[in-house]
């Protein structure tokens, strides 16, 4: 393949721009905010799960308190009725009076026990409410950190995308001046060789594979016409000759 030396030099410019695009793509993937947001999101998910569990516990305990208070109220009402019967003289026989008094004592003890249950449940509700408040605050704090990291990532991505657009436009302009067959070979080699399709021959070394060429290869390149597109015998990339090639 033949191409004017100037076209081959411009191929190095395209290669430099392609390397820059690779670097920008790597930077885009490797932004520290990606890992930061992932870690914070995981923390937020765990905290929200704990918060939902605490809220469920609060709801269950509140129902338990309501039931316990209803039980206390029922016992209290029954004790009031019994006391009214006792005070009104409705129970006239000694046995009835004894049974009524015994039941009033029993109901008083039952009411005390149930009121203790209510207090215990209220203490648990207070505890879980404190935990809910703490978890709510922690979720809010983590979410604020997520929002901050997301904003920083957005700004960084916007900057990268802007540079990508600029570099891509510049590459298109230069690539349009390079012969189609040369550019096609370059693109094919770049895909095969990890993003490097053309390299400078510098001081008798290929800057693509960083290998020094043999005397035989150097002599062949030296003898080749200026418009001959030469290839590195080691990596097969396009070798571009310049004044620094050491020929």
C-alpha positions as CSV (number, residue, x, y, z in Angstrom):
1,X,0.0,0.0,0.0
2,X,1.2,3.5,-0.8
3,X,0.3,6.8,0.8
4,X,1.9,10.2,0.8
5,X,4.2,10.8,3.8
6,X,2.0,13.7,4.9
7,X,-1.0,11.4,5.0
8,X,0.9,8.9,7.1
9,X,1.9,11.7,9.5
10,X,-1.7,12.7,9.8
11,X,-2.5,9.0,10.7
12,X,-0.4,9.6,13.8
13,X,-2.6,12.6,14.6
14,X,-5.7,10.4,14.3
15,X,-4.0,7.7,16.4
16,X,-3.3,10.3,19.2
17,X,-6.9,11.4,19.1
18,X,-8.1,7.8,19.3
19,X,-5.8,7.2,22.3
20,X,-7.3,10.3,23.9
21,X,-10.8,9.0,23.3
22,X,-9.8,5.7,24.9
23,X,-8.5,7.6,27.9
24,X,-11.7,9.5,28.2
25,X,-13.8,6.4,28.0
26,X,-11.6,4.8,30.7
27,X,-11.9,7.9,32.8
28,X,-15.7,7.8,32.3
29,X,-15.9,4.2,33.5
30,X,-13.5,4.8,36.4
31,X,-14.9,7.9,38.0
32,X,-14.6,7.4,41.8
33,X,-18.1,8.7,42.2
34,X,-19.4,5.4,40.6
35,X,-18.1,3.3,43.4
36,X,-19.0,6.0,46.0
37,X,-22.6,6.1,44.8
38,X,-22.8,2.3,44.7
39,X,-21.6,2.0,48.3
40,X,-23.8,4.7,49.5
41,X,-26.8,3.3,47.7
42,X,-26.1,-0.1,49.4
43,X,-26.0,1.6,52.8
44,X,-29.2,3.5,52.1
45,X,-31.0,0.3,51.0
46,X,-29.9,-1.4,54.2
47,X,-31.0,1.5,56.4
48,X,-34.3,1.8,54.6
49,X,-34.9,-1.9,55.2
50,X,-34.1,-1.4,58.9
51,X,-36.4,1.6,59.0
52,X,-39.3,-0.3,57.4
53,X,-38.8,-3.1,60.0
54,X,-38.8,-0.5,62.8
55,X,-42.0,1.1,61.5
56,X,-43.6,-2.3,61.2
57,X,-42.6,-3.0,64.8
58,X,-44.1,0.3,65.8
59,X,-47.3,-0.4,64.1
60,X,-47.5,-3.9,65.6
61,X,-46.7,-2.6,69.1
62,X,-49.2,0.2,68.8
63,X,-51.9,-2.3,68.1
64,X,-50.7,-4.3,71.1
65,X,-50.9,-1.2,73.2
66,X,-54.5,-0.6,72.0
67,X,-55.5,-4.2,72.8
68,X,-53.9,-4.0,76.3
69,X,-55.6,-0.7,77.0
70,X,-58.9,-2.2,75.9
71,X,-58.3,-5.1,78.3
72,X,-57.6,-2.7,81.1
73,X,-60.8,-0.7,80.3
74,X,-62.9,-3.9,80.3
75,X,-61.5,-5.0,83.7
76,X,-62.0,-1.5,85.1
77,X,-65.6,-1.4,83.9
78,X,-66.3,-4.8,85.4
79,X,-64.7,-3.8,88.7
80,X,-66.9,-0.6,88.7
81,X,-70.0,-2.6,88.1
82,X,-69.1,-5.1,90.9
83,X,-68.3,-2.2,93.3
84,X,-71.6,-0.6,92.4
85,X,-73.5,-3.9,93.2
86,X,-71.6,-4.1,96.5
87,X,-72.3,-0.6,97.4
88,X,-76.0,-0.7,96.4
89,X,-76.7,-3.8,98.6
90,X,-77.8,-5.8,95.6
91,X,-75.9,-8.8,97.0
92,X,-77.6,-9.8,100.2
93,X,-76.4,-13.3,101.0
94,X,-73.0,-13.7,102.8
95,X,-71.8,-16.0,100.0
96,X,-72.7,-13.5,97.3
97,X,-71.0,-10.7,99.2
98,X,-67.9,-12.9,99.7
99,X,-67.8,-13.9,96.0
100,X,-68.3,-10.2,95.0
101,X,-65.6,-9.0,97.2
102,X,-63.2,-11.8,96.1
103,X,-63.9,-10.9,92.4
104,X,-63.3,-7.2,93.1
105,X,-59.9,-8.0,94.6
106,X,-59.1,-10.3,91.7
107,X,-60.1,-7.7,89.2
108,X,-57.9,-5.1,90.9
109,X,-54.9,-7.4,90.7
110,X,-55.8,-8.2,87.0
111,X,-56.1,-4.5,86.3
112,X,-52.7,-3.9,87.9
113,X,-51.1,-6.6,85.9
114,X,-52.7,-5.3,82.6
115,X,-51.6,-1.7,83.4
116,X,-48.0,-3.0,83.9
117,X,-48.4,-4.6,80.4
118,X,-49.5,-1.3,79.0
119,X,-46.5,0.5,80.5
120,X,-44.1,-2.1,79.2
121,X,-45.6,-1.8,75.7
122,X,-45.5,2.0,75.9
123,X,-41.8,1.8,76.8
124,X,-41.2,-0.5,73.8
125,X,-43.0,2.0,71.5
126,X,-40.9,4.8,72.9
127,X,-37.8,2.8,72.2
128,X,-38.8,1.9,68.6
129,X,-39.8,5.5,67.9
130,X,-36.4,6.7,69.0
131,X,-34.9,4.1,66.6
132,X,-37.2,5.2,63.8
133,X,-36.0,8.8,64.4
134,X,-32.4,7.8,64.3
135,X,-32.8,5.7,61.2
136,X,-34.7,8.4,59.4
137,X,-31.9,10.9,60.2
138,X,-29.3,8.4,58.9
139,X,-31.3,7.7,55.7
140,X,-31.6,11.4,55.1
141,X,-27.8,11.9,55.7
142,X,-26.9,9.1,53.3
143,X,-29.3,10.3,50.7
144,X,-27.7,13.8,50.9
145,X,-24.3,12.2,50.3
146,X,-25.8,10.3,47.3
147,X,-27.2,13.5,45.9
148,X,-23.9,15.2,46.3
149,X,-21.9,12.4,44.7
150,X,-24.5,12.2,41.9
151,X,-24.1,15.9,41.2
152,X,-20.3,15.6,41.2
153,X,-20.5,12.6,38.9
154,X,-22.9,14.5,36.6
155,X,-20.5,17.4,36.4
156,X,-17.6,15.1,35.6
157,X,-19.5,13.2,33.0
158,X,-20.6,16.4,31.4
159,X,-17.0,17.6,31.2
160,X,-15.8,14.3,29.8
161,X,-18.6,14.2,27.2
162,X,-17.8,17.7,26.1
163,X,-14.2,16.8,25.5
164,X,-15.2,13.6,23.7
165,X,-17.4,15.6,21.4
166,X,-14.5,18.0,20.7
167,X,-12.0,15.2,20.1
168,X,-14.4,13.2,18.0
169,X,-15.0,16.3,15.8
170,X,-11.3,16.9,15.4
171,X,-10.7,13.3,14.5
172,X,-13.4,13.4,11.8
173,X,-11.8,16.4,10.2
174,X,-8.4,14.9,10.1
175,X,-9.6,11.4,9.1
176,X,-11.4,13.0,6.1
177,X,-8.1,14.0,4.6
178,X,-6.5,10.5,4.8
179,X,-6.9,8.1,1.9
180,X,-9.8,5.7,2.6
181,X,-7.8,2.5,2.1
182,X,-5.1,3.7,4.5
183,X,-7.7,4.7,7.1
184,X,-9.5,1.4,6.7
185,X,-6.2,-0.6,7.3
186,X,-5.5,1.6,10.3
187,X,-9.0,1.0,11.8
188,X,-8.7,-2.7,11.3
189,X,-5.2,-2.9,12.9
190,X,-6.4,-0.6,15.8
191,X,-9.2,-3.0,16.5
192,X,-6.9,-6.0,16.5
193,X,-4.0,-4.4,18.4
194,X,-5.7,-3.0,21.5
195,X,-6.4,0.4,20.1
196,X,-3.1,1.1,18.5
197,X,-3.1,0.8,14.7
198,X,-0.2,3.1,13.8
199,X,2.9,4.0,15.6
200,X,5.9,6.2,15.1
201,X,9.3,4.7,14.2
202,X,11.5,6.4,16.7
203,X,15.2,5.8,16.9
204,X,14.8,2.5,15.1
205,X,12.1,1.3,17.6
206,X,8.4,0.8,17.1
207,X,6.5,3.0,19.5
208,X,3.6,0.5,19.2
209,X,5.3,-2.6,20.6
210,X,8.3,-0.8,22.0
211,X,10.6,-3.3,20.2
212,X,13.8,-2.2,18.5
213,X,13.8,-3.3,14.9
214,X,16.5,-5.6,13.5
215,X,19.2,-4.4,11.2
216,X,17.5,-6.3,8.3
217,X,14.2,-4.6,9.0
218,X,15.8,-1.2,9.3
219,X,17.6,-1.7,6.0
220,X,14.4,-2.7,4.2
221,X,12.5,0.3,5.6
222,X,15.4,2.6,4.7
223,X,15.2,1.2,1.1
224,X,11.5,1.6,0.8
225,X,10.0,4.6,-1.1
226,X,8.8,7.5,1.1
227,X,5.2,6.8,0.1
228,X,5.4,3.0,0.9
229,X,3.3,2.1,4.0
230,X,5.6,0.0,6.1
231,X,4.6,-2.4,8.9
232,X,6.4,-3.4,12.1
233,X,7.6,-7.0,11.7
234,X,7.0,-7.6,15.5
235,X,3.4,-6.2,16.0
236,X,2.3,-5.6,12.4
237,X,1.2,-2.1,13.1
238,X,1.7,0.7,10.5
239,X,5.1,2.3,11.1
240,X,5.2,6.0,10.3
241,X,8.6,7.4,9.4
242,X,9.7,10.8,10.6
243,X,12.9,12.7,11.0
244,X,13.4,11.0,14.4
245,X,13.3,7.5,13.0
246,X,17.0,7.1,13.0
247,X,17.2,5.9,9.4
